[in-house]
Amino acid sequence: MATLFVEPETAPAEEVDKKSKRKAQFRSEHALQFGVRPMSEPPVLKVQCLFCVHFGREILEPEKRLREATKNIKYWRPPYRAELYHKHHQRQHLTLYTVYERLAHREKIAFFLPENVHRLRQTTATPGAKAGLLKQVQQGLSASPSSWKQLFDVPVPRHLHALADTYSNQIVATTPLDPRCQALCTLAMLLGQPHINASMLEMQVMTALAGNVSRLDIVQVIVTSAPIVGVPTMLAALEIAHRVFTASESDESEEDEEVASDQPV
């Protein structure tokens, strides 16, 4: 009986490639990079498109596309791959995703905040708004301290307006905070919210790590917040940070395995 001959160099390479695609787990940094949200703790079973949630799907050809289809929210299941997020956004959210890709790290974090979502909906609904959309979005997300009033819809007493303007002008004239210090300050402010926003806190921890903030500094900010936010909130935040830490470790180990598999034997 004839035996099949398989080339020794080709078969292992194909097998490794298929195996890596089958086990492709959700990468935490993709949440901010592509505007997606994991729907569960690791192992992540489903990922949600935040563009679909907040803005619906863009109608590029109204005569061929049913308007009802724009209400459907896109979900991904394992295996998770960056090209699948990118492909969906290019087809269904071309205008906003093109803008989102060009935003800075801090601007992406603010992109899906409720106040900015409301403003972006109004901006994109304006006729002829697409041409200067990037500039409008960047002005809103990274507004200078002197234009802080544009970020809020609530009425503020006149004397507080003057007070904020005074300090805002002083901030403009000084050297900005170190990026790592800014990341920790933002983390502390999120911890001080009445109700902890798990997804925003997770994104901020990822942003801090990406900005070379040490894990020990992040943990220190969380633990020392206990007298102010309470022990239950502190523990919940610590659990979120630990989840991000372990996810990044698994990503690093997978990358090491892929590099090792590429090395000639």
Buried (B, 14 or more C-beta within 10 A) or exposed (E): EEEEEEEEEEEEEEEBEEEBEEEBBBBBBBBBBBBBBBBEEBEBEEBBBBBBBBBBBBBEEEEEEEEEEBEEEBEBEBEBBEEBBBEBBEEBBEBBBBBBBEBEBBBBBBBBBEEBBEBBEEBBEEEEBBEEBBEBBBEBBEBEEEEBEEBEEEEEEEEEEEEBBEEBEEEEEEEEEEBBEBBBEBBBEBBEEEEBEBBBBBBBBBBBBBBEBEBEBBBEBBEEBBEEBEEEBBEBBBEBBBBBBEBBEBBEEBEEEEEEBEEEE
